[in-house]
Amino acid sequence: IGIHGTIAPSSVYDFRSHGCIRLHPTDIEALYADAEVGGRGTITYVPVLMAKVQNRLYLEVHKDIYKRGVDPLAIVRNLAEANELNEAIDWDRVYAVIEERAGVAREIGRH
């Protein structure tokens, strides 16, 4: 697997090849600085991400490019329940992010 930076940062959010992982230039710089020759790492397939940053909730949903049958709504519901966030989430926004599957973090919290 090749991991490299790209001069086309917008391509990071799309499935373009079988084998290379493209990172934003600043992200590849940070990875290079932390990596050691012979070091080990783990690559995970996580097409649904939810984060809380400074009391704001974000959801990022990618296309299931490997067709593993990922159910984004079930994942979000499980994460919301496990973290007691059901009341803090604008579920209409969740549905829109899932429908879009743009691979970009969108705010889903109630304002």
Summary of the structure (lengths in Angstrom):
residues: 111
radius of gyration: 15.9
end to end distance: 41.5
largest distance: 46.9
contacts: 238
relative contact order: 0.16
helix: 35%
strand: 22%
